[in-house]
Amino acid sequence: MNDIKIKCKKITDRALESNIANKAYSEFKKEDNKMFSLKGKIKALLVYPSYPNTFWSFKHALKIIGKKAAYPPFGLLTVAGMLPNNWDKKLIDMNVEKLKDEDIANADIILISSMIVQKESVKEVIKRVKAFNKPIVAGGPLFTTGWEEFVDEIDYMVLGEAEENFDNFLIDLENGKAKRIYEVESFPDIKKTAIPDWSLIKHMSQYNSMCLQVSRGCPFNCEFCDIVRLNGRLPRIKTSQQVLEELEALYKWGWRGGVFFVDDNFIGNKRQVEKEILPSIIEWQKKRKQPFLFNTQVSIDVADKPEIIDLMVKAGITTLFIGIESPDADSLEECNKVQNERRDLVASVKKLQNAGFEIQGGFIVGFDSDKPSIFQKQIEFIQKSGIVTAMVGILNALPKTRLYQRLSDSGRLTNVSGGSNTAASINFKPKMDLDVLLDGYSDILKTIYSPKYYYQRVKTFLRDFKPPFRKAPKLHLYYIKALFVSFWVSGIRTRGQFYFWNLFFWSLFKRPLMIPYVIGSSITGIHLSKLSVDCN
């Protein structure tokens, strides 16, 4: 065991494809583990570690409207739907409640799923669980791409997508023959996917939105992205009947509100999305009197598909996250962002806003091709595009990506990425002077989330935004709270209150139906402004 641990530690920052990695991986798989044999009514504790404060956490904004987390642990809930019916299941999402010692003590087995950004919380959870000598089963992106770091602590690792190997693990576990690692030999057919067990969520009101998945995989191959490693380039898509059954499950559970399609690229399979998925959702929404509004992630080439745009609007999709990355053509070519090349990115964004979508954008600085002028170019693009929620991060090499491999081969890696999209840090030696890069990144955040630039950008967006008419949502208490908090924090307490009131009264007289967006943008701006301060 000691020899295996030494080998694994040596390869933590190397690509899995290296010979030493393959050798250690093979030996680790053969290693005998504690022979746990669980039969009968098993008490399973499903633990979702906490997120740090990042762009996607929206912690500052959620606190204002009385929510604790943006989304529930969708992957873990899906795994819960695959567990045997005679298992007693309990979910602890550490983003909305505390993990108590009694929860661990009362469980027979602990299941953990995690993203890379949750690594520090994962380590704390493992430490607490091991104190009770409970077996741990781990899965999710953190372990699939970084299993080497956890060989000492984790009893069983289910790597990759659970549909391929989780049933085999459960059978082996029951027979006392479970292996240390279960790996995916291929990307499974997601038509086998279970409906998430929503009953494990105690209080749905603690979440801002629910989740649903239509497809996995992305046809593009951006160098920095780990989607190809995790889910492949051939988008696998559910049947329209599956999607409707999952929508119906959410509806019968009692949810009314936002639903996030967590697809890597919702339009990865354009034909099936256009011909089957979206028409089915449209009809279901009509039948149920539109209980949900959706948001999702797409590639910018959706702007070239007016038929899909029209269907997405009719289906109730309101917000799109798009990876813009950079306005610089050389940087786009460097990272193989082919879908963004040779197009007017601002015009594409405007087209989607004009169709009725709010666009959220991802931006990156730190490419080898970037010059010091990139920081001002990013600011100018973000302002001109009217992308209000602009997530700007420094390039980091995620484990097992093509970028990671290239930088490892050239000896430029310095450590393992923490996965945060807002950390002012980098895990490789950049071509640009590091101080120039960090200072430039800081300048972008301080500029675009200053009240002047932020509310100016909201106004730019609202001028181009033409949402379709939809019935007004039911009035919730947190809407009223958000209104007063917006007035108090953005309109009175901050030094940028002039820009808030300027936008508010402009909207009141010019576009009164946009007042809810002004208030919502104000709440989001509070989070982003505080986050930009934390990053500097």
Buried (B, 14 or more C-beta within 10 A) or exposed (E): EEEBBEBBBEBEBBBBEBEEBEEBBEBBEEEEEEEBEBEEEBBBBBBBBBBBBBBBBBBBBBBBBBBBBBBBBBBBBBBBBBBEEEBEBBBBBBBBBEBEEEBBEBBBBBBBBBBBBBBEBBBEBBEBBBEEEBBBBBBBBBBBBBBBBBBEBBBBBBBBBBBBBBBEBBEBBBEEEBBBBBBBEEBBEBEBBBBBBBEBBEEBEBBBBBBBBBBBBBBBBBBBBBBBBBBBEEBBBBBBEBBBEBBEBBBEEEBBBBBBBBBBBBBBBBEBBBBBBBBBBBEBBEEEEBBBBBBBBBBBBBBEBEEBBBBBBBBBBBBBBBBBBBBBEEBBBBBBBBBBEEBEBBEBBBBBBEBBBBBBBBBBBBBBBBBEEBBEBBBEBBBBBBBBBBBBBBBBBBBBBBBBBBBBEEEBBEEBBBBBBBBBBBBBEBEBEEEBBBBBBBBBBBBBBBBEBBBBBBBBBBBBBEBEEEEEEEEBEBBEBBBEBBBEBBBEEBEBBEBBBBBBEBBEEEBEEBEBBBBBBBBBBBBBBBBBEBBE
